[in-house]
């Protein structure tokens, strides 16, 4: 594969994030090292604690203001991780006690599951996966714990005519605290991403064989590493398109920790059935190319991955960042058209997006809310006040 030229700032961050062994799979430009760019890229890639540890270990000379920024953030992240751990387990236990099918997922879990030092993994919220039929009950329980859905989603779920359509066409609900709280964002999910992207998994498919994992001595039941890998490829790859080094740092650590003991026949079977085995192999190839380790061998694939296009696109995003969009629907759609397995999988994506337009009642209520947002907010506030024991105002 043609070696791509990258900046020294990105090269340092790649070393910080994935601990490569062997030769670098890229060339480093001759421009002088720019500490300000290094700090900006570390922030964009959400690898500031990893960058700080790397700087300390390598003795990289940085101006005091940049070093202080990295140090302060890392210390703050350590405090946040410890606080969020307690909150995550407490809310998980509350949901389980009320017979909600649930497991913690993504950042908070992966920080403790994959990293030798959990403080090195940046995350800012807590995510739970719940059974689709348990969404309503989980919202009631979390409301009692001081977290509520926003007015828009409250409005949609309140209308029985479209509540089922909403659950069938969406996949997550962000919740925010009703009063001052260390945790500013909590999400529940009942699918891996929007169903129209055709990564659909039922609760039983993901949670049919839960294993006990201790988050600093506190037991939780979570899917095994095979499902963790599958969910990571969907989120970090199929949705986020490996746009940040944080995502690749997760993947490399998962593979280094568990690739040798995972059931790769199962992983290949599931990803082929769901139409994203190619994305899995591209991801394994990129992780191996960066780290100098052969992860493709576990999946029974040759070293033909990553493709040149996949590799160059990923490094280009890492070097130049990407604009934040209000909605990434079109970007995600095009990416999946490019990297899903077969033409039938790509056509299913098109059909699923067109099918979304047939949910006319849901679309009408969405338009209705934007036209009468304040009344929807009042309805939500009254419900919140009732549950929290406050009088209507």
URZI-V196163 format. One record per pair of residues at least 6 apart in sequence whose ideal C-beta (glycine too) atoms are under 6 Angstrom apart, sorted by sequence separation. I is the first residue (numbers start at 1). J is the second residue. If there is no record, write none. Layout:
i=I j=J
i=I j=J
This chain:
i=42 j=48
i=112 j=118
i=115 j=121
i=156 j=162
i=157 j=163
i=193 j=199
i=271 j=277
i=288 j=294
i=340 j=346
i=95 j=102
i=111 j=118
i=192 j=199
i=212 j=219
i=213 j=220
i=240 j=247
i=288 j=295
i=369 j=376
i=385 j=392
i=130 j=138
i=287 j=295
i=288 j=296
i=42 j=51
i=192 j=201
i=212 j=221
i=213 j=222
i=271 j=280
i=337 j=346
i=111 j=121
i=156 j=166
i=382 j=392
i=175 j=186
i=210 j=221
i=236 j=247
i=284 j=295
i=285 j=296
i=92 j=104
i=284 j=296
i=174 j=187
i=211 j=224
i=336 j=349
i=108 j=123
i=172 j=187
i=173 j=188
i=284 j=299
i=88 j=104
i=107 j=123
i=207 j=223
i=11 j=28
i=172 j=189
i=206 j=223
i=52 j=70
i=108 j=126
i=171 j=189
i=51 j=70
i=6 j=26
i=8 j=28
i=88 j=108
i=153 j=173
i=171 j=191
i=281 j=301
i=285 j=305
i=286 j=306
i=106 j=127
i=206 j=227
i=285 j=306
i=4 j=26
i=5 j=27
i=7 j=29
i=48 j=70
i=52 j=74
i=105 j=127
i=171 j=193
i=3 j=26
i=171 j=194
i=282 j=305
i=3 j=27
i=5 j=29
i=84 j=108
i=104 j=128
i=105 j=129
i=149 j=173
i=281 j=305
i=282 j=306
i=8 j=33
i=48 j=73
i=49 j=74
i=102 j=128
i=103 j=129
i=149 j=175
i=35 j=62
i=39 j=66
i=9 j=37
i=13 j=41
i=35 j=63
i=49 j=77
i=102 j=130
i=147 j=175
i=282 j=310
i=9 j=38
i=17 j=47
i=100 j=130
i=101 j=131
i=147 j=177
i=148 j=178
i=35 j=66
i=146 j=177
i=9 j=41
i=146 j=178
i=17 j=50
i=101 j=134
i=142 j=175
i=225 j=258
i=16 j=50
i=100 j=134
i=264 j=298
i=16 j=51
i=132 j=167
i=199 j=234
i=252 j=287
i=264 j=299
i=226 j=262
i=251 j=287
i=81 j=118
i=100 j=137
i=225 j=262
i=226 j=263
i=16 j=54
i=81 j=119
i=88 j=126
i=100 j=138
i=147 j=186
i=252 j=291
i=259 j=298
i=226 j=266
i=255 j=295
i=78 j=119
i=226 j=267
i=77 j=119
i=192 j=234
i=237 j=279
i=95 j=138
i=98 j=141
i=95 j=141
i=193 j=239
i=237 j=283
i=94 j=141
i=233 j=280
i=138 j=188
i=233 j=283
i=135 j=190
i=130 j=188
i=132 j=190
i=125 j=185
i=126 j=186
i=127 j=187
i=128 j=188
i=129 j=189
i=130 j=190
i=279 j=339
i=278 j=339
i=278 j=341
i=276 j=340
i=277 j=341
i=275 j=340
i=275 j=341
i=49 j=119
i=50 j=120
i=275 j=345
i=49 j=120
i=131 j=203
i=242 j=314
i=243 j=317
i=46 j=122
i=243 j=322
i=239 j=332
i=241 j=335
i=87 j=183
i=83 j=182
i=101 j=203
i=112 j=215
i=104 j=220
i=103 j=222
i=92 j=220
i=89 j=218
i=85 j=215
i=85 j=216
i=114 j=253
i=197 j=336
i=110 j=250
i=114 j=254
i=198 j=348
i=198 j=349
i=198 j=352
i=196 j=352
i=196 j=353
i=196 j=356
i=169 j=356
i=169 j=359
i=165 j=359
i=165 j=362
i=46 j=244
i=47 j=245
i=45 j=244
i=47 j=246
i=162 j=361
i=45 j=245
i=46 j=246
i=161 j=361
i=162 j=362
i=45 j=246
i=162 j=365
i=159 j=365
i=155 j=369
i=152 j=369
i=155 j=376
i=151 j=376
i=151 j=377
i=154 j=380
i=17 j=245
i=151 j=380
i=13 j=245
i=17 j=249
i=18 j=252
i=148 j=384
i=143 j=387
i=25 j=289
i=22 j=292
i=20 j=291
i=21 j=292
i=18 j=290
i=20 j=292
i=18 j=291
i=44 j=321
i=1 j=308
i=10 j=318
i=10 j=319
i=4 j=315
i=6 j=319
